Amino acid sequence: MKKRFSRPWLIALIFIGLAALAIPMAIALAQSGPTVLCPPNCMVSFDMPSIFQPASYETARIDELNRFILVIAAIIFVLVEGMLFFAVFRFRNRPAEMAVQVHGNTKLEIAWTAAPAIILAVLLGFTFKTMGEVKAVTSENVMHVTAIGHQWFWEFRYPDLKITTANELVVPVNTVIEVSVESVDVEHGFWAPELFGKVDAVPGYTTRVRFTPDTVRADFFGGQCTQFCGTSHAQMRFAVSVRTAGDFQTWAAQFQQPAAPPETLSGGALAGHDLFMAGSSQCVACHAVDGSPAGGQTGPNLTHIASRSFIAGGVLANTSENLAAWIHNAPSFKPGTLMPNFADTFTPDQVADLVAYLNTLK
């Protein structure tokens, strides 16, 4: 009898040990070094966002709930699978043995029916508690931002600061950021995993999400559209830069300034300005440049494009070479984009002039 009993227990213990090792390994892999998320033709590398690296009050609460549920689920998984393996090996039929007929145990059945209900009720309570903390309404120290999804870039408006920019959301640390999320075409998904949960951008409807960043990050937290919205959905990325209060005020003061007037331009920059503002170029019809006749709303606001780190919704680093390539033939980098192919419209010298002008927009 001892021989028959020891082997199943040994197998079950080995399985439990392997499962117990697998759980912390999975968590460690999720928290491991950054993985580059970069589509074809990409010259900008964002670190792949991770829900296991919270950087705001709200995601920290979500992370605590997530880890608590993960631990409970892991314990249940190990116990159930261990008992299953033990039962399979301990009570398996041997050759020439008759199957033993057994009847149910009423008390045991009631126990394993009630236990999950109690566990789920406890988890529901903790979930409601976390939801209350994440969605708590406050009227103090709040900054309002509107995020508008386009195919395929994000427009950010600061209504209280009179600032409009694209793809780079800059916010101050330890401030409640309330984002009103909209769309002008199809449904998009707005998500920066380290800072806030997913929220849909629905045409004709405004959804809201708030987050309170508690970690200053000079570069960026990565964000991504999470709803399939067309050919270049995977290349509809955005970045969130969290700065100190002083650095944010400096940034805001810079972005509140209008574009340099044409009287201050010369050479290629002046020629590029004149070409940009000409109706035949199509630039002025799609893009806005504050302080100039350009007031288009189809494409990104270009008032301070030279101060951005990347262009084309995170596809290209913001360099003169990449800007020229984008103007020359944008669809080759982002298929389906509304930015036309100007290969047969602008000469290389005209493209160089346009780049020179855009580089003055700081």
C-alpha positions as CSV (number, residue, x, y, z in Angstrom):
1,M,0.0,0.0,0.0
2,K,2.8,2.4,0.8
3,K,4.3,1.9,-2.7
4,R,1.0,2.7,-4.4
5,F,0.4,5.8,-2.3
6,S,3.8,7.4,-2.5
7,R,4.2,7.6,-6.2
8,P,1.1,9.7,-6.9
9,W,2.0,12.1,-4.1
10,L,5.5,12.5,-5.6
11,I,4.1,13.3,-9.0
12,A,1.6,15.8,-7.5
13,L,4.4,17.5,-5.5
14,I,6.6,17.8,-8.5
15,F,3.7,19.4,-10.4
16,I,2.9,21.9,-7.6
17,G,6.6,22.8,-7.4
18,L,6.8,23.5,-11.1
19,A,3.6,25.6,-11.0
20,A,4.9,27.6,-8.0
21,L,8.1,28.3,-9.9
22,A,6.3,29.3,-13.1
23,I,4.2,32.0,-11.5
24,P,7.1,34.3,-10.3
25,M,8.9,33.6,-13.5
26,A,6.0,34.9,-15.5
27,I,5.8,38.0,-13.3
28,A,9.6,38.5,-13.7
29,L,9.3,38.3,-17.5
30,A,6.5,40.9,-17.5
31,Q,8.8,43.2,-15.5
32,S,11.9,42.5,-17.5
33,G,13.8,45.1,-19.6
34,P,12.0,47.0,-22.4
35,T,11.1,45.4,-25.6
36,V,11.2,47.6,-28.7
37,L,7.8,48.1,-30.3
38,C,8.6,49.3,-33.8
39,P,6.7,48.7,-37.0
40,P,8.4,48.5,-40.5
41,N,10.1,51.7,-41.6
42,C,10.1,52.9,-38.0
43,M,12.9,55.1,-36.9
44,V,11.5,55.8,-33.5
45,S,11.7,53.2,-30.7
46,F,9.2,53.2,-27.8
47,D,9.6,50.9,-24.9
48,M,6.8,48.4,-24.9
49,P,4.4,49.6,-22.2
50,S,3.8,47.2,-19.2
51,I,0.9,47.2,-16.8
52,F,3.3,45.8,-14.2
53,Q,5.2,49.2,-14.1
54,P,2.5,51.7,-12.8
55,A,3.5,55.4,-12.9
56,S,0.3,57.0,-11.7
57,Y,-1.9,56.8,-8.6
58,E,-4.7,55.1,-10.6
59,T,-2.5,52.4,-12.2
60,A,-0.9,51.7,-8.9
61,R,-4.3,50.9,-7.4
62,I,-5.1,48.7,-10.5
63,D,-1.7,47.0,-10.1
64,E,-2.4,46.2,-6.5
65,L,-5.7,44.7,-7.3
66,N,-4.2,42.8,-10.2
67,R,-1.5,41.3,-8.1
68,F,-3.9,40.3,-5.3
69,I,-6.2,38.5,-7.8
70,L,-3.1,36.9,-9.4
71,V,-2.0,35.5,-6.1
72,I,-5.5,34.2,-5.2
73,A,-5.8,32.6,-8.7
74,A,-2.3,31.1,-8.5
75,I,-3.1,29.4,-5.1
76,I,-6.4,28.0,-6.4
77,F,-4.7,26.8,-9.6
78,V,-2.0,25.0,-7.7
79,L,-4.4,23.4,-5.2
80,V,-6.9,22.3,-7.9
81,E,-4.4,21.0,-10.3
82,G,-2.4,19.3,-7.5
83,M,-5.6,17.5,-6.3
84,L,-6.5,16.6,-9.8
85,F,-3.2,15.0,-10.5
86,F,-3.2,13.2,-7.2
87,A,-6.7,11.8,-7.8
88,V,-5.9,10.7,-11.3
89,F,-2.8,8.7,-10.2
90,R,-3.9,7.6,-6.8
91,F,-7.2,6.2,-7.8
92,R,-6.5,5.0,-11.3
93,N,-7.6,1.5,-12.3
94,R,-5.1,-1.3,-12.4
95,P,-5.2,-4.3,-14.7
96,A,-7.7,-7.0,-13.6
97,E,-9.2,-4.6,-11.0
98,M,-12.9,-3.8,-10.9
99,A,-13.8,-0.1,-11.0
100,V,-14.9,1.1,-7.5
101,Q,-18.3,2.8,-7.5
102,V,-18.5,5.7,-5.1
103,H,-21.3,8.2,-4.3
104,G,-21.1,11.9,-3.9
105,N,-20.2,13.6,-0.6
106,T,-22.9,16.2,0.1
107,K,-20.9,18.2,2.5
108,L,-17.9,18.3,0.2
109,E,-20.0,19.4,-2.7
110,I,-21.6,22.2,-0.7
111,A,-18.2,23.3,0.4
112,W,-16.6,23.5,-3.1
113,T,-19.7,25.3,-4.4
114,A,-19.8,27.8,-1.6
115,A,-16.0,28.5,-1.5
116,P,-15.8,29.9,-5.0
117,A,-18.9,32.1,-4.4
118,I,-17.3,33.5,-1.2
119,I,-13.9,34.1,-3.0
120,L,-15.6,35.8,-5.9
121,A,-17.6,38.0,-3.5
122,V,-14.4,39.1,-1.8
123,L,-12.7,39.8,-5.1
124,L,-15.8,41.8,-6.2
125,G,-15.6,43.9,-3.0
126,F,-11.9,44.7,-3.6
127,T,-12.7,45.5,-7.3
128,F,-15.5,48.0,-6.3
129,K,-13.1,49.5,-3.8
130,T,-10.4,50.0,-6.5
131,M,-12.9,51.4,-9.0
132,G,-14.0,53.9,-6.4
133,E,-10.4,55.0,-5.9
134,V,-9.6,55.2,-9.6
135,K,-12.7,57.1,-10.6
136,A,-12.9,59.4,-7.5
137,V,-14.0,62.9,-8.6
138,T,-12.0,65.8,-7.6
139,S,-12.1,69.5,-8.4
140,E,-8.6,70.5,-7.1
141,N,-5.4,70.5,-9.0
142,V,-7.0,69.3,-12.2
143,M,-5.7,69.9,-15.7
144,H,-8.1,69.4,-18.7
145,V,-6.9,67.9,-22.0
146,T,-8.9,66.8,-25.1
147,A,-7.5,63.8,-27.0
148,I,-8.9,63.5,-30.5
149,G,-8.3,60.4,-32.6
150,H,-7.6,60.8,-36.4
151,Q,-6.6,58.2,-38.9
152,W,-3.8,57.9,-37.9
153,F,-2.6,60.3,-35.3
154,W,-3.6,61.9,-32.0
155,E,-4.4,65.5,-31.5
156,F,-4.1,67.0,-28.0
157,R,-5.8,70.2,-27.0
158,Y,-5.3,72.1,-23.7
159,P,-8.4,74.3,-23.6
160,D,-7.4,76.2,-20.5
161,L,-3.9,76.9,-21.9
162,K,-4.9,77.5,-25.5
163,I,-2.4,75.0,-26.8
164,T,-2.9,72.4,-29.6
165,T,-0.3,69.8,-30.4
166,A,-0.1,66.3,-31.8
167,N,1.1,62.8,-30.7
168,E,3.0,64.1,-27.7
169,L,1.0,64.7,-24.5
170,V,3.0,66.7,-22.0
171,V,1.7,66.9,-18.4
172,P,2.9,68.0,-15.0
173,V,3.7,65.4,-12.2
174,N,1.3,65.0,-9.2
175,T,-1.5,66.7,-11.1
176,V,-4.9,65.2,-11.9
177,I,-5.1,65.0,-15.7
178,E,-8.7,64.7,-17.0
179,V,-8.7,63.7,-20.6
180,S,-11.8,64.0,-22.8
181,V,-11.4,61.5,-25.6
182,E,-13.1,62.0,-29.0
183,S,-12.8,60.8,-32.6
184,V,-13.4,62.6,-35.9
185,D,-13.7,59.5,-38.1
186,V,-13.8,55.9,-36.8
187,E,-13.5,54.3,-33.4
188,H,-10.1,54.4,-31.8
189,G,-8.7,53.2,-28.5
190,F,-6.7,55.4,-26.2
191,W,-4.3,53.7,-23.8
192,A,-1.0,54.3,-22.0
193,P,-0.7,51.2,-19.8
194,E,1.6,52.7,-17.1
195,L,-0.7,55.7,-16.7
196,F,-4.3,54.8,-17.2
197,G,-6.7,52.1,-18.4
198,K,-8.1,51.7,-21.9
199,V,-10.8,54.1,-23.1
200,D,-12.6,54.2,-26.4
201,A,-12.6,57.2,-28.7
202,V,-16.1,57.0,-30.3
203,P,-17.3,59.4,-33.1
204,G,-19.9,61.8,-31.9
205,Y,-19.4,60.9,-28.2
206,T,-17.0,62.0,-25.5
207,T,-15.5,59.5,-23.1
208,R,-13.3,60.5,-20.2
209,V,-10.3,59.1,-18.3
210,R,-8.3,60.7,-15.5
211,F,-4.9,59.9,-14.2
212,T,-2.4,61.4,-11.7
213,P,1.2,60.7,-12.8
214,D,3.6,60.3,-9.9
215,T,6.8,59.6,-11.8
216,V,8.8,62.2,-13.7
217,R,10.0,60.9,-17.0
218,A,12.1,63.1,-19.3
219,D,11.5,60.9,-22.3
220,F,8.2,59.2,-22.8
221,F,5.6,56.7,-21.6
222,G,4.4,54.9,-24.7
223,G,0.8,54.9,-25.8
224,Q,-1.1,53.0,-28.5
225,C,-4.4,53.0,-30.3
226,T,-6.1,49.7,-29.2
227,Q,-9.0,49.5,-31.6
228,F,-8.4,48.4,-35.1
229,C,-9.1,51.6,-37.1
230,G,-7.7,50.9,-40.6
231,T,-4.6,50.1,-42.5
232,S,-2.1,52.0,-40.4
233,H,-3.7,51.2,-37.0
234,A,-0.5,49.7,-35.7
235,Q,1.3,52.9,-36.5
236,M,-1.1,55.2,-34.5
237,R,1.0,55.7,-31.4
238,F,1.5,58.6,-29.0
239,A,3.7,59.5,-26.1
240,V,3.2,61.0,-22.7
241,S,6.0,63.1,-21.1
242,V,5.6,63.7,-17.4
243,R,7.6,66.8,-16.2
244,T,8.1,68.7,-13.0
245,A,5.8,71.7,-12.5
246,G,8.5,74.2,-13.5
247,D,9.5,72.3,-16.6
248,F,5.8,72.0,-17.6
249,Q,5.3,75.8,-17.2
250,T,8.4,76.4,-19.4
251,W,7.0,74.0,-22.0
252,A,3.5,75.6,-21.9
253,A,4.9,79.1,-22.2
254,Q,6.9,78.1,-25.3
255,F,3.9,76.4,-27.0
256,Q,1.6,79.4,-26.3
257,Q,3.7,81.5,-28.6
258,P,2.6,81.9,-32.2
259,A,4.8,81.0,-35.1
260,A,7.5,83.4,-36.1
261,P,6.2,86.0,-38.6
262,P,7.4,85.9,-42.2
263,E,9.3,89.2,-41.7
264,T,11.8,87.3,-39.5
265,L,12.4,84.6,-42.2
266,S,14.9,84.6,-45.0
267,G,16.3,82.4,-47.8
268,G,14.8,78.9,-48.0
269,A,12.7,79.3,-44.9
270,L,10.9,82.3,-46.4
271,A,10.4,80.5,-49.7
272,G,9.1,77.5,-47.8
273,H,6.7,79.8,-45.9
274,D,5.3,81.3,-49.1
275,L,4.9,77.8,-50.6
276,F,3.2,76.5,-47.5
277,M,0.7,79.3,-47.4
278,A,0.0,79.1,-51.1
279,G,-3.4,77.6,-51.7
280,S,-2.0,75.4,-54.6
281,S,0.3,73.6,-52.2
282,Q,-2.6,72.0,-50.2
283,C,-0.6,72.5,-47.0
284,V,-2.6,75.4,-45.7
285,A,-5.9,73.6,-46.3
286,C,-5.0,70.7,-44.0
287,H,-2.7,72.1,-41.3
288,A,-2.9,74.9,-38.8
289,V,0.0,77.2,-37.8
290,D,-1.1,79.6,-35.1
291,G,-0.5,83.2,-35.9
292,S,-0.7,82.6,-39.7
293,P,-3.5,82.2,-42.3
294,A,-3.1,78.4,-42.1
295,G,-6.1,77.1,-40.2
296,G,-6.7,73.6,-41.5
297,Q,-8.0,70.9,-39.1
298,T,-7.5,67.7,-41.2
299,G,-3.8,67.2,-40.3
300,P,-1.8,67.8,-37.2
301,N,-1.2,71.4,-35.9
302,L,2.3,72.4,-37.0
303,T,2.8,75.5,-34.9
304,H,5.6,73.9,-32.9
305,I,6.5,70.9,-35.0
306,A,10.3,71.6,-34.7
307,S,10.0,71.0,-31.0
308,R,8.5,67.6,-31.3
309,S,10.6,64.4,-31.0
310,F,8.9,62.5,-33.8
311,I,6.5,62.9,-36.7
312,A,3.9,60.8,-38.5
313,G,2.3,59.4,-35.4
314,G,5.5,57.9,-34.0
315,V,6.8,56.4,-37.2
316,L,9.7,58.8,-37.9
317,A,12.2,60.7,-35.7
318,N,11.9,64.4,-36.3
319,T,14.9,65.1,-38.4
320,S,15.3,67.2,-41.5
321,E,15.9,64.1,-43.6
322,N,12.9,62.3,-42.3
323,L,10.7,65.3,-42.6
324,A,11.7,65.7,-46.3
325,A,11.0,62.0,-46.9
326,W,7.6,62.3,-45.3
327,I,6.7,65.4,-47.3
328,H,8.0,63.7,-50.5
329,N,6.0,60.5,-50.2
330,A,4.1,60.0,-46.9
331,P,2.0,57.0,-48.0
332,S,5.2,55.0,-48.4
333,F,5.7,55.2,-44.6
334,K,2.1,55.1,-43.5
335,P,-0.2,53.4,-46.0
336,G,-3.7,55.0,-46.2
337,T,-2.6,58.3,-44.7
338,L,-4.5,61.4,-45.9
339,M,-1.2,63.1,-46.5
340,P,-0.8,63.0,-50.3
341,N,2.1,61.7,-52.3
342,F,3.8,64.9,-53.4
343,A,6.6,63.2,-55.4
344,D,5.2,64.7,-58.6
345,T,4.1,68.0,-57.0
346,F,7.1,69.4,-55.3
347,T,10.6,69.5,-56.6
348,P,13.5,68.5,-54.3
349,D,14.3,72.2,-53.9
350,Q,10.7,73.0,-52.9
351,V,10.8,70.2,-50.4
352,A,14.0,71.5,-48.9
353,D,12.4,75.0,-48.6
354,L,9.4,73.5,-46.8
355,V,11.6,71.7,-44.4
356,A,13.6,74.8,-43.8
357,Y,10.4,76.7,-42.9
358,L,9.0,73.9,-40.7
359,N,12.3,73.8,-38.8
360,T,11.7,77.4,-37.7
361,L,8.4,76.4,-36.0
362,K,9.8,75.8,-32.5
